Amino acid sequence: MSNWQKSSMSGNSNQCIEVRTAGSLIEIRESDAPDAIVVTTPLKFALWLEGVKRGEFDHFGA
């Protein structure tokens, strides 16, 4: 398992998404709720990232 990674844009904030690899899977968690881990495949994670970059989920933060 690799170490948790977060965006350098997050600074010292504890309100960010962290990601790591776990074998052939990707784990995602919210830094202020570290016990709640979402597990996905690299393909699904890549598709989700593409959607984030296109703004498909912006309405959730509004």
Jmol script that loads the backbone (N, CA, C; Angstrom):
load data "model"
ATOM      1  N   MET A   1       0.838  -1.173   0.000  1.00  0.00           N
ATOM      2  CA  MET A   1       0.000   0.000   0.000  1.00  0.00           C
ATOM      3  C   MET A   1       0.889   1.245   0.000  1.00  0.00           C
ATOM      4  N   SER A   2       0.497   2.229  -0.779  1.00  0.00           N
ATOM      5  CA  SER A   2       1.268   3.466  -0.819  1.00  0.00           C
ATOM      6  C   SER A   2       0.750   4.440   0.236  1.00  0.00           C
ATOM      7  N   ASN A   3       1.488   5.528   0.428  1.00  0.00           N
ATOM      8  CA  ASN A   3       1.073   6.567   1.364  1.00  0.00           C
ATOM      9  C   ASN A   3      -0.080   7.375   0.786  1.00  0.00           C
ATOM     10  N   TRP A   4      -0.886   7.947   1.666  1.00  0.00           N
ATOM     11  CA  TRP A   4      -1.974   8.815   1.228  1.00  0.00           C
ATOM     12  C   TRP A   4      -1.395  10.062   0.588  1.00  0.00           C
ATOM     13  N   GLN A   5      -1.982  10.479  -0.530  1.00  0.00           N
ATOM     14  CA  GLN A   5      -1.554  11.671  -1.266  1.00  0.00           C
ATOM     15  C   GLN A   5      -2.717  12.651  -1.327  1.00  0.00           C
ATOM     16  N   LYS A   6      -2.400  13.950  -1.258  1.00  0.00           N
ATOM     17  CA  LYS A   6      -3.423  14.975  -1.451  1.00  0.00           C
ATOM     18  C   LYS A   6      -2.836  16.076  -2.314  1.00  0.00           C
ATOM     19  N   SER A   7      -3.684  16.893  -2.853  1.00  0.00           N
ATOM     20  CA  SER A   7      -3.251  17.977  -3.725  1.00  0.00           C
ATOM     21  C   SER A   7      -2.345  18.940  -2.969  1.00  0.00           C
ATOM     22  N   SER A   8      -1.310  19.412  -3.625  1.00  0.00           N
ATOM     23  CA  SER A   8      -0.446  20.429  -3.020  1.00  0.00           C
ATOM     24  C   SER A   8      -1.212  21.728  -2.803  1.00  0.00           C
ATOM     25  N   MET A   9      -2.330  21.901  -3.501  1.00  0.00           N
ATOM     26  CA  MET A   9      -3.171  23.091  -3.344  1.00  0.00           C
ATOM     27  C   MET A   9      -3.919  23.065  -2.005  1.00  0.00           C
ATOM     28  N   SER A  10      -3.948  21.916  -1.339  1.00  0.00           N
ATOM     29  CA  SER A  10      -4.672  21.786  -0.072  1.00  0.00           C
ATOM     30  C   SER A  10      -3.931  22.417   1.099  1.00  0.00           C
ATOM     31  N   GLY A  11      -2.625  22.584   0.963  1.00  0.00           N
ATOM     32  CA  GLY A  11      -1.839  23.134   2.066  1.00  0.00           C
ATOM     33  C   GLY A  11      -1.943  22.245   3.291  1.00  0.00           C
ATOM     34  N   ASN A  12      -2.165  22.863   4.445  1.00  0.00           N
ATOM     35  CA  ASN A  12      -2.291  22.110   5.696  1.00  0.00           C
ATOM     36  C   ASN A  12      -3.743  21.825   6.059  1.00  0.00           C
ATOM     37  N   SER A  13      -4.637  22.046   5.135  1.00  0.00           N
ATOM     38  CA  SER A  13      -6.067  21.855   5.387  1.00  0.00           C
ATOM     39  C   SER A  13      -6.391  20.395   5.678  1.00  0.00           C
ATOM     40  N   ASN A  14      -7.354  20.182   6.560  1.00  0.00           N
ATOM     41  CA  ASN A  14      -7.843  18.835   6.843  1.00  0.00           C
ATOM     42  C   ASN A  14      -9.179  18.584   6.175  1.00  0.00           C
ATOM     43  N   GLN A  15      -9.506  19.359   5.166  1.00  0.00           N
ATOM     44  CA  GLN A  15     -10.757  19.181   4.436  1.00  0.00           C
ATOM     45  C   GLN A  15     -10.437  18.961   2.961  1.00  0.00           C
ATOM     46  N   CYS A  16      -9.841  17.822   2.685  1.00  0.00           N
ATOM     47  CA  CYS A  16      -9.463  17.524   1.307  1.00  0.00           C
ATOM     48  C   CYS A  16      -9.589  16.025   1.058  1.00  0.00           C
ATOM     49  N   ILE A  17      -9.554  15.673  -0.192  1.00  0.00           N
ATOM     50  CA  ILE A  17      -9.601  14.269  -0.584  1.00  0.00           C
ATOM     51  C   ILE A  17      -8.173  13.734  -0.655  1.00  0.00           C
ATOM     52  N   GLU A  18      -7.980  12.542  -0.116  1.00  0.00           N
ATOM     53  CA  GLU A  18      -6.688  11.869  -0.174  1.00  0.00           C
ATOM     54  C   GLU A  18      -6.849  10.573  -0.971  1.00  0.00           C
ATOM     55  N   VAL A  19      -5.792  10.200  -1.676  1.00  0.00           N
ATOM     56  CA  VAL A  19      -5.834   9.036  -2.567  1.00  0.00           C
ATOM     57  C   VAL A  19      -4.576   8.198  -2.360  1.00  0.00           C
ATOM     58  N   ARG A  20      -4.714   6.889  -2.484  1.00  0.00           N
ATOM     59  CA  ARG A  20      -3.545   6.001  -2.483  1.00  0.00           C
ATOM     60  C   ARG A  20      -3.872   4.742  -3.264  1.00  0.00           C
ATOM     61  N   THR A  21      -2.830   4.043  -3.666  1.00  0.00           N
ATOM     62  CA  THR A  21      -3.014   2.745  -4.306  1.00  0.00           C
ATOM     63  C   THR A  21      -2.962   1.661  -3.235  1.00  0.00           C
ATOM     64  N   ALA A  22      -3.735   0.618  -3.451  1.00  0.00           N
ATOM     65  CA  ALA A  22      -3.761  -0.538  -2.558  1.00  0.00           C
ATOM     66  C   ALA A  22      -3.795  -1.771  -3.451  1.00  0.00           C
ATOM     67  N   GLY A  23      -2.625  -2.276  -3.772  1.00  0.00           N
ATOM     68  CA  GLY A  23      -2.557  -3.376  -4.729  1.00  0.00           C
ATOM     69  C   GLY A  23      -2.982  -2.879  -6.093  1.00  0.00           C
ATOM     70  N   SER A  24      -3.983  -3.514  -6.676  1.00  0.00           N
ATOM     71  CA  SER A  24      -4.461  -3.104  -8.000  1.00  0.00           C
ATOM     72  C   SER A  24      -5.655  -2.149  -7.910  1.00  0.00           C
ATOM     73  N   LEU A  25      -5.964  -1.667  -6.712  1.00  0.00           N
ATOM     74  CA  LEU A  25      -7.117  -0.786  -6.520  1.00  0.00           C
ATOM     75  C   LEU A  25      -6.684   0.611  -6.077  1.00  0.00           C
ATOM     76  N   ILE A  26      -7.620   1.537  -6.098  1.00  0.00           N
ATOM     77  CA  ILE A  26      -7.414   2.906  -5.648  1.00  0.00           C
ATOM     78  C   ILE A  26      -8.314   3.134  -4.441  1.00  0.00           C
ATOM     79  N   GLU A  27      -7.760   3.719  -3.378  1.00  0.00           N
ATOM     80  CA  GLU A  27      -8.546   4.070  -2.203  1.00  0.00           C
ATOM     81  C   GLU A  27      -8.640   5.588  -2.104  1.00  0.00           C
ATOM     82  N   ILE A  28      -9.829   6.074  -1.739  1.00  0.00           N
ATOM     83  CA  ILE A  28     -10.092   7.508  -1.636  1.00  0.00           C
ATOM     84  C   ILE A  28     -10.746   7.754  -0.282  1.00  0.00           C
ATOM     85  N   ARG A  29     -10.330   8.840   0.378  1.00  0.00           N
ATOM     86  CA  ARG A  29     -10.962   9.200   1.648  1.00  0.00           C
ATOM     87  C   ARG A  29     -10.966  10.715   1.822  1.00  0.00           C
ATOM     88  N   GLU A  30     -11.811  11.177   2.708  1.00  0.00           N
ATOM     89  CA  GLU A  30     -11.854  12.582   3.114  1.00  0.00           C
ATOM     90  C   GLU A  30     -10.924  12.699   4.318  1.00  0.00           C
ATOM     91  N   SER A  31     -10.023  13.664   4.303  1.00  0.00           N
ATOM     92  CA  SER A  31      -9.017  13.736   5.357  1.00  0.00           C
ATOM     93  C   SER A  31      -9.604  13.952   6.747  1.00  0.00           C
ATOM     94  N   ASP A  32     -10.770  14.590   6.848  1.00  0.00           N
ATOM     95  CA  ASP A  32     -11.355  14.782   8.174  1.00  0.00           C
ATOM     96  C   ASP A  32     -12.256  13.617   8.594  1.00  0.00           C
ATOM     97  N   ALA A  33     -12.351  12.568   7.769  1.00  0.00           N
ATOM     98  CA  ALA A  33     -13.071  11.332   8.108  1.00  0.00           C
ATOM     99  C   ALA A  33     -12.253  10.150   7.590  1.00  0.00           C
ATOM    100  N   PRO A  34     -11.052   9.948   8.130  1.00  0.00           N
ATOM    101  CA  PRO A  34     -10.111   8.978   7.553  1.00  0.00           C
ATOM    102  C   PRO A  34     -10.537   7.521   7.601  1.00  0.00           C
ATOM    103  N   ASP A  35     -11.527   7.176   8.408  1.00  0.00           N
ATOM    104  CA  ASP A  35     -11.960   5.780   8.474  1.00  0.00           C
ATOM    105  C   ASP A  35     -12.963   5.408   7.390  1.00  0.00           C
ATOM    106  N   ALA A  36     -13.505   6.398   6.696  1.00  0.00           N
ATOM    107  CA  ALA A  36     -14.469   6.152   5.613  1.00  0.00           C
ATOM    108  C   ALA A  36     -13.707   6.128   4.291  1.00  0.00           C
ATOM    109  N   ILE A  37     -13.414   4.942   3.801  1.00  0.00           N
ATOM    110  CA  ILE A  37     -12.588   4.770   2.605  1.00  0.00           C
ATOM    111  C   ILE A  37     -13.431   4.186   1.475  1.00  0.00           C
ATOM    112  N   VAL A  38     -13.352   4.822   0.318  1.00  0.00           N
ATOM    113  CA  VAL A  38     -14.012   4.334  -0.891  1.00  0.00           C
ATOM    114  C   VAL A  38     -12.959   3.610  -1.724  1.00  0.00           C
ATOM    115  N   VAL A  39     -13.275   2.416  -2.198  1.00  0.00           N
ATOM    116  CA  VAL A  39     -12.347   1.621  -3.005  1.00  0.00           C
ATOM    117  C   VAL A  39     -12.894   1.546  -4.425  1.00  0.00           C
ATOM    118  N   THR A  40     -12.018   1.765  -5.401  1.00  0.00           N
ATOM    119  CA  THR A  40     -12.432   1.736  -6.801  1.00  0.00           C
ATOM    120  C   THR A  40     -11.297   1.189  -7.664  1.00  0.00           C
ATOM    121  N   THR A  41     -11.583   1.021  -8.928  1.00  0.00           N
ATOM    122  CA  THR A  41     -10.569   0.545  -9.876  1.00  0.00           C
ATOM    123  C   THR A  41      -9.855   1.744 -10.498  1.00  0.00           C
ATOM    124  N   PRO A  42      -8.658   1.545 -11.028  1.00  0.00           N
ATOM    125  CA  PRO A  42      -7.965   2.643 -11.697  1.00  0.00           C
ATOM    126  C   PRO A  42      -8.767   3.240 -12.855  1.00  0.00           C
ATOM    127  N   LEU A  43      -9.475   2.410 -13.617  1.00  0.00           N
ATOM    128  CA  LEU A  43     -10.273   2.923 -14.732  1.00  0.00           C
ATOM    129  C   LEU A  43     -11.405   3.818 -14.235  1.00  0.00           C
ATOM    130  N   LYS A  44     -12.143   3.362 -13.244  1.00  0.00           N
ATOM    131  CA  LYS A  44     -13.244   4.173 -12.713  1.00  0.00           C
ATOM    132  C   LYS A  44     -12.720   5.462 -12.084  1.00  0.00           C
ATOM    133  N   PHE A  45     -11.580   5.401 -11.424  1.00  0.00           N
ATOM    134  CA  PHE A  45     -10.982   6.602 -10.834  1.00  0.00           C
ATOM    135  C   PHE A  45     -10.592   7.591 -11.930  1.00  0.00           C
ATOM    136  N   ALA A  46      -9.994   7.100 -12.993  1.00  0.00           N
ATOM    137  CA  ALA A  46      -9.606   7.971 -14.114  1.00  0.00           C
ATOM    138  C   ALA A  46     -10.831   8.624 -14.747  1.00  0.00           C
ATOM    139  N   LEU A  47     -11.906   7.869 -14.911  1.00  0.00           N
ATOM    140  CA  LEU A  47     -13.137   8.431 -15.474  1.00  0.00           C
ATOM    141  C   LEU A  47     -13.737   9.476 -14.541  1.00  0.00           C
ATOM    142  N   TRP A  48     -13.695   9.227 -13.242  1.00  0.00           N
ATOM    143  CA  TRP A  48     -14.186  10.198 -12.261  1.00  0.00           C
ATOM    144  C   TRP A  48     -13.360  11.482 -12.326  1.00  0.00           C
ATOM    145  N   LEU A  49     -12.033  11.355 -12.402  1.00  0.00           N
ATOM    146  CA  LEU A  49     -11.173  12.540 -12.505  1.00  0.00           C
ATOM    147  C   LEU A  49     -11.488  13.350 -13.755  1.00  0.00           C
ATOM    148  N   GLU A  50     -11.727  12.677 -14.858  1.00  0.00           N
ATOM    149  CA  GLU A  50     -12.098  13.387 -16.089  1.00  0.00           C
ATOM    150  C   GLU A  50     -13.386  14.174 -15.880  1.00  0.00           C
ATOM    151  N   GLY A  51     -14.354  13.584 -15.201  1.00  0.00           N
ATOM    152  CA  GLY A  51     -15.609  14.274 -14.911  1.00  0.00           C
ATOM    153  C   GLY A  51     -15.406  15.479 -14.006  1.00  0.00           C
ATOM    154  N   VAL A  52     -14.529  15.340 -13.016  1.00  0.00           N
ATOM    155  CA  VAL A  52     -14.214  16.469 -12.128  1.00  0.00           C
ATOM    156  C   VAL A  52     -13.611  17.607 -12.936  1.00  0.00           C
ATOM    157  N   LYS A  53     -12.668  17.284 -13.802  1.00  0.00           N
ATOM    158  CA  LYS A  53     -12.012  18.315 -14.620  1.00  0.00           C
ATOM    159  C   LYS A  53     -12.992  19.007 -15.563  1.00  0.00           C
ATOM    160  N   ARG A  54     -14.009  18.294 -16.015  1.00  0.00           N
ATOM    161  CA  ARG A  54     -15.021  18.873 -16.915  1.00  0.00           C
ATOM    162  C   ARG A  54     -16.106  19.628 -16.157  1.00  0.00           C
ATOM    163  N   GLY A  55     -16.089  19.566 -14.829  1.00  0.00           N
ATOM    164  CA  GLY A  55     -17.074  20.287 -14.029  1.00  0.00           C
ATOM    165  C   GLY A  55     -18.384  19.553 -13.822  1.00  0.00           C
ATOM    166  N   GLU A  56     -18.402  18.252 -14.093  1.00  0.00           N
ATOM    167  CA  GLU A  56     -19.640  17.478 -13.987  1.00  0.00           C
ATOM    168  C   GLU A  56     -20.198  17.402 -12.567  1.00  0.00           C
ATOM    169  N   PHE A  57     -19.372  17.653 -11.570  1.00  0.00           N
ATOM    170  CA  PHE A  57     -19.808  17.521 -10.180  1.00  0.00           C
ATOM    171  C   PHE A  57     -19.848  18.858  -9.449  1.00  0.00           C
ATOM    172  N   ASP A  58     -19.674  19.948 -10.167  1.00  0.00           N
ATOM    173  CA  ASP A  58     -19.631  21.271  -9.543  1.00  0.00           C
ATOM    174  C   ASP A  58     -20.909  21.596  -8.776  1.00  0.00           C
ATOM    175  N   HIS A  59     -22.035  21.088  -9.236  1.00  0.00           N
ATOM    176  CA  HIS A  59     -23.308  21.396  -8.574  1.00  0.00           C
ATOM    177  C   HIS A  59     -23.386  20.829  -7.155  1.00  0.00           C
ATOM    178  N   PHE A  60     -22.552  19.831  -6.823  1.00  0.00           N
ATOM    179  CA  PHE A  60     -22.562  19.282  -5.470  1.00  0.00           C
ATOM    180  C   PHE A  60     -21.987  20.267  -4.459  1.00  0.00           C
ATOM    181  N   GLY A  61     -21.091  21.134  -4.897  1.00  0.00           N
ATOM    182  CA  GLY A  61     -20.467  22.102  -4.001  1.00  0.00           C
ATOM    183  C   GLY A  61     -21.188  23.429  -3.939  1.00  0.00           C
ATOM    184  N   ALA A  62     -22.242  23.570  -4.724  1.00  0.00           N
ATOM    185  CA  ALA A  62     -22.948  24.863  -4.781  1.00  0.00           C
ATOM    186  C   ALA A  62     -23.898  25.040  -3.620  1.00  0.00           C
TER     187      ALA A  62
END
end "model"
wireframe off; spacefill off
backbone 0.3
color backbone group
